[in-house]
Amino acid sequence: MQHSIQINSKAIGQGLPVYVIAEIGINHNGDIDIAKKLMDVAAQSGCDAVKFQKRTPEICVPEEQKSIPRETPWGLMTYFEYKKRIEFGESEFNEIHKYAMTLGIDWFASPWDIPSVDFLESFKTPCHKIASACLTDSELLAAINKTGKPTIISTGMSSLEEIDKAVKILADVPLAIAQSTSTYPCENSELNLRAIATLGNRYGIPAGYSGHERGVQATIAAVALGATFIERHITLDRSMWGTDHSASLEPAGLERLVRDIRIVELALGDGAKRVYDSEIPIRAKLRRVI
């Protein structure tokens, strides 16, 4: 049983502070200034990490979708041109790397193809994240396994059999696993927070929650149910153009979420029943039989 994994200076596991990941993903809309503003929001809210996505569009965009026209803030372009337009390269990730060090926050990304694994390895990111969409990509998982890096996997739209296979391929890396449902935004009735314990018990590794719902209540409940890490998408404004903004938390919501997570984990305690010092004078006053 793998009780914890280490990401830079912080460990993820039961009884440890919840590791909070702000998923920027592609909500930067291809603009490094927006990315930095989102990193500021995450750091100021008390998040432990920011996460991005990294793709090679030539590989990741299916051939039948490349020429589909799409309306964008930059005009009408093909879907392939759009994916190229919003993809960060070496220059942008160099800025992200330096800015994260300035803020004192971890950064990593979800690679969607093998060249992107090599790209992220060049930055010595502290871990990898496997997106739900990539969980059945055996070649990608094998490449990540070769890195030996701590790896977090999301399990949206995945059966237990598919997750079993992924975990087997990732046998050589420290693993953590997230309950997730891949609808954006997700209805509360499909969040299935009790699956956090199911996954943790089945694989004997730290289990957490990657949420796409509106609001913060369910994510806070996930912490009460034992989530060792939390991931939520963030945005500057949910009305911004892009596919993930509507399922993301705005700055005020992220700040409330982190605040309430810290309150809940403090309130959970260690499970040992005891009489607190603060109760002793109350007991002396109110107990009818000593």
C-alpha positions as CSV (number, residue, x, y, z in Angstrom):
1,M,0.0,0.0,0.0
2,Q,1.3,3.4,-1.0
3,H,0.3,5.7,1.8
4,S,1.6,9.0,0.3
5,I,3.3,10.5,-2.7
6,Q,5.7,13.5,-2.7
7,I,5.4,16.5,-5.0
8,N,8.3,18.8,-4.3
9,S,8.2,19.7,-0.6
10,K,4.7,18.5,0.0
11,A,3.3,15.0,0.6
12,I,-0.2,13.8,-0.4
13,G,-1.9,11.2,1.7
14,Q,-4.3,10.5,4.5
15,G,-3.8,12.6,7.6
16,L,-1.8,15.2,5.6
17,P,-3.0,18.7,4.5
18,V,-5.1,18.5,1.4
19,Y,-3.1,19.3,-1.7
20,V,-5.1,21.9,-3.7
21,I,-4.5,22.1,-7.4
22,A,-5.8,25.0,-9.5
23,E,-6.4,23.7,-13.0
24,I,-5.7,26.5,-15.5
25,G,-5.7,24.0,-18.4
26,I,-6.4,26.0,-21.5
27,N,-8.4,28.8,-19.8
28,H,-5.5,31.1,-20.6
29,N,-6.9,31.2,-24.2
30,G,-3.4,31.2,-25.5
31,D,-2.5,34.4,-23.7
32,I,0.5,34.3,-21.3
33,D,-0.7,37.4,-19.4
34,I,-4.0,35.7,-18.6
35,A,-2.0,32.6,-17.5
36,K,0.0,34.7,-15.1
37,K,-3.1,36.4,-13.7
38,L,-4.6,33.0,-13.0
39,M,-1.4,31.9,-11.3
40,D,-1.6,35.0,-9.2
41,V,-5.2,34.0,-8.2
42,A,-4.1,30.5,-7.3
43,A,-1.2,31.6,-5.2
44,Q,-3.2,34.4,-3.4
45,S,-5.9,31.9,-2.6
46,G,-3.5,29.5,-1.0
47,C,-3.4,26.7,-3.6
48,D,-0.4,24.4,-3.6
49,A,-0.1,24.0,-7.4
50,V,-1.3,25.2,-10.8
51,K,-1.8,22.8,-13.6
52,F,-1.8,23.3,-17.4
53,Q,-2.3,21.0,-20.4
54,K,0.2,20.3,-23.1
55,R,-0.6,18.9,-26.5
56,T,1.0,18.5,-29.9
57,P,-1.9,19.5,-32.1
58,E,-0.6,17.6,-35.1
59,I,-1.0,14.4,-33.0
60,C,-3.9,15.2,-30.8
61,V,-6.4,16.7,-33.3
62,P,-8.2,13.9,-35.2
63,E,-7.8,14.1,-39.0
64,E,-11.6,14.4,-39.5
65,Q,-11.7,17.4,-37.2
66,K,-8.8,19.4,-38.4
67,S,-10.6,21.2,-41.2
68,I,-13.8,21.9,-39.3
69,P,-14.4,25.7,-39.2
70,R,-14.8,27.3,-35.8
71,E,-15.7,30.8,-34.8
72,T,-13.1,32.2,-32.4
73,P,-12.2,35.5,-30.8
74,W,-9.6,35.7,-33.5
75,G,-12.0,35.2,-36.4
76,L,-13.1,32.1,-38.3
77,M,-10.5,29.4,-38.5
78,T,-10.2,25.7,-38.7
79,Y,-10.3,23.6,-35.6
80,F,-6.6,22.7,-36.1
81,E,-5.6,26.4,-36.5
82,Y,-7.5,27.2,-33.3
83,K,-5.7,24.4,-31.3
84,K,-2.4,25.7,-32.6
85,R,-3.4,29.2,-31.7
86,I,-4.0,28.5,-28.0
87,E,-1.2,26.0,-27.5
88,F,1.8,27.3,-25.4
89,G,5.3,26.4,-26.5
90,E,8.8,26.6,-25.0
91,S,8.8,30.4,-24.6
92,E,5.5,30.5,-22.7
93,F,6.3,27.6,-20.5
94,N,9.7,29.1,-19.7
95,E,7.8,32.2,-18.4
96,I,5.4,29.9,-16.4
97,H,8.3,28.1,-14.9
98,K,10.0,31.2,-13.7
99,Y,6.8,32.8,-12.5
100,A,5.8,29.8,-10.5
101,M,9.2,29.9,-8.7
102,T,8.6,33.6,-7.9
103,L,5.2,32.8,-6.5
104,G,6.4,29.8,-4.6
105,I,3.8,27.5,-6.1
106,D,4.2,24.1,-7.9
107,W,3.3,23.8,-11.5
108,F,2.9,20.8,-13.8
109,A,0.7,19.7,-16.7
110,S,-1.3,17.0,-18.3
111,P,0.6,15.7,-21.4
112,W,-1.7,14.5,-24.1
113,D,0.9,12.8,-26.3
114,I,4.4,11.3,-26.0
115,P,6.3,14.4,-27.4
116,S,4.5,16.5,-24.7
117,V,5.9,14.1,-22.0
118,D,9.4,14.8,-23.3
119,F,8.6,18.5,-23.4
120,L,7.5,18.6,-19.8
121,E,10.4,16.5,-18.7
122,S,12.8,19.2,-20.1
123,F,11.3,21.5,-17.4
124,K,11.8,18.9,-14.7
125,T,8.2,19.2,-13.5
126,P,7.7,17.5,-10.2
127,C,4.9,15.2,-11.4
128,H,2.6,14.3,-14.3
129,K,-1.2,14.4,-14.5
130,I,-3.0,12.0,-16.7
131,A,-6.3,13.5,-18.0
132,S,-9.4,11.3,-18.0
133,A,-9.4,11.4,-21.8
134,C,-5.9,9.9,-21.9
135,L,-6.4,7.1,-19.3
136,T,-6.7,4.4,-22.0
137,D,-3.8,5.6,-24.1
138,S,-1.4,2.7,-23.2
139,E,1.6,4.1,-25.1
140,L,1.3,7.5,-23.4
141,L,1.0,5.8,-20.0
142,A,4.0,3.7,-20.7
143,A,6.0,6.8,-21.6
144,I,5.0,8.5,-18.3
145,N,5.8,5.3,-16.4
146,K,9.4,5.5,-17.8
147,T,9.9,8.9,-16.2
148,G,9.5,7.5,-12.7
149,K,7.8,10.7,-11.7
150,P,4.8,10.9,-9.2
151,T,1.7,10.7,-11.3
152,I,-1.9,11.7,-10.7
153,I,-4.6,10.0,-12.8
154,S,-8.2,11.2,-13.3
155,T,-10.8,8.6,-13.9
156,G,-13.7,10.4,-15.7
157,M,-15.6,8.3,-18.2
158,S,-13.6,5.2,-17.2
159,S,-14.6,1.7,-16.0
160,L,-12.8,-0.1,-13.2
161,E,-11.4,-2.5,-15.7
162,E,-9.9,0.4,-17.7
163,I,-8.5,1.9,-14.5
164,D,-7.1,-1.4,-13.5
165,K,-5.2,-1.6,-16.8
166,A,-3.8,2.0,-16.4
167,V,-2.7,1.3,-12.8
168,K,-0.9,-1.8,-14.0
169,I,1.0,0.1,-16.7
170,L,2.0,2.8,-14.2
171,A,3.6,0.2,-11.9
172,D,6.9,2.1,-11.6
173,V,5.7,5.5,-10.5
174,P,4.2,6.8,-7.2
175,L,0.5,7.1,-8.0
176,A,-2.5,9.1,-6.8
177,I,-6.0,8.7,-8.2
178,A,-8.9,11.1,-8.6
179,Q,-12.6,10.5,-8.8
180,S,-13.9,12.6,-11.6
181,T,-16.9,12.8,-13.9
182,S,-16.2,14.2,-17.4
183,T,-19.1,16.5,-18.0
184,Y,-18.7,20.3,-18.0
185,P,-20.3,21.5,-15.9
186,C,-21.3,18.3,-14.0
187,E,-24.6,17.8,-12.2
188,N,-24.4,17.1,-8.5
189,S,-26.3,13.8,-9.0
190,E,-23.4,12.5,-11.1
191,L,-20.4,13.5,-8.9
192,N,-20.4,10.2,-7.0
193,L,-18.1,11.4,-4.2
194,R,-18.3,8.0,-2.4
195,A,-16.2,6.6,-5.3
196,I,-13.2,8.5,-3.7
197,A,-13.1,5.8,-1.0
198,T,-13.8,3.1,-3.5
199,L,-10.7,4.0,-5.6
200,G,-8.5,4.6,-2.6
201,N,-9.4,1.2,-1.1
202,R,-9.2,-0.7,-4.4
203,Y,-5.7,0.5,-5.3
204,G,-4.2,1.3,-1.9
205,I,-3.0,4.8,-3.1
206,P,-3.9,8.4,-2.1
207,A,-7.3,9.2,-3.6
208,G,-8.7,12.7,-4.3
209,Y,-11.2,14.5,-6.3
210,S,-11.2,16.4,-9.6
211,G,-14.4,18.3,-9.9
212,H,-16.2,20.1,-12.8
213,E,-19.4,21.1,-10.9
214,R,-20.8,24.5,-10.2
215,G,-20.1,25.9,-6.8
216,V,-17.9,24.6,-4.0
217,Q,-20.1,22.6,-1.7
218,A,-19.5,19.2,-3.3
219,T,-15.7,19.8,-3.3
220,I,-15.7,20.6,0.4
221,A,-17.8,17.5,1.0
222,A,-15.1,15.5,-0.9
223,V,-12.6,16.6,1.7
224,A,-14.9,15.5,4.5
225,L,-15.1,12.1,2.8
226,G,-11.4,11.7,2.8
227,A,-10.0,13.3,-0.4
228,T,-6.3,13.8,0.0
229,F,-6.1,16.3,-2.9
230,I,-8.5,18.5,-4.8
231,E,-8.4,19.8,-8.4
232,R,-10.7,22.5,-9.7
233,H,-10.6,24.5,-13.0
234,I,-10.2,28.2,-12.4
235,T,-11.0,31.3,-14.6
236,L,-10.9,35.0,-14.3
237,D,-14.5,35.2,-15.5
238,R,-16.9,32.3,-16.3
239,S,-18.3,34.3,-19.2
240,M,-15.0,34.3,-21.0
241,W,-14.9,32.5,-24.4
242,G,-13.7,28.9,-24.2
243,T,-15.0,25.4,-23.5
244,D,-14.0,25.1,-19.8
245,H,-14.8,28.5,-18.4
246,S,-18.4,27.7,-17.4
247,A,-17.3,24.8,-15.2
248,S,-14.5,26.8,-13.5
249,L,-14.3,28.8,-10.3
250,E,-13.8,32.5,-10.4
251,P,-11.2,34.1,-8.0
252,A,-13.7,34.7,-5.2
253,G,-15.0,31.2,-5.4
254,L,-11.5,29.7,-5.3
255,E,-10.6,31.8,-2.3
256,R,-13.7,30.5,-0.5
257,L,-13.0,27.0,-1.5
258,V,-9.4,26.9,-0.1
259,R,-10.5,28.7,3.1
260,D,-13.3,26.2,3.7
261,I,-11.1,23.2,2.9
262,R,-8.6,24.3,5.6
263,I,-11.5,24.7,8.1
264,V,-12.9,21.3,7.3
265,E,-9.6,19.4,7.6
266,L,-9.0,21.2,10.9
267,A,-12.5,20.2,12.1
268,L,-12.0,16.6,11.1
269,G,-9.4,16.0,13.8
270,D,-7.6,12.7,14.2
271,G,-10.6,10.5,15.2
272,A,-9.5,9.8,18.8
273,K,-12.2,10.5,21.3
274,R,-11.0,12.8,24.1
275,V,-12.1,15.4,26.6
276,Y,-10.6,18.8,25.6
277,D,-9.2,21.2,28.1
278,S,-11.8,23.7,27.1
279,E,-14.5,21.2,28.2
280,I,-13.2,20.7,31.8
281,P,-14.7,23.8,33.4
282,I,-18.0,23.2,31.5
283,R,-18.0,19.6,32.8
284,A,-17.4,20.8,36.3
285,K,-20.4,23.2,36.0
286,L,-22.9,21.0,34.1
287,R,-22.2,17.4,34.9
288,R,-24.8,16.1,37.5
289,V,-22.8,13.0,38.4
290,I,-19.0,13.0,38.6
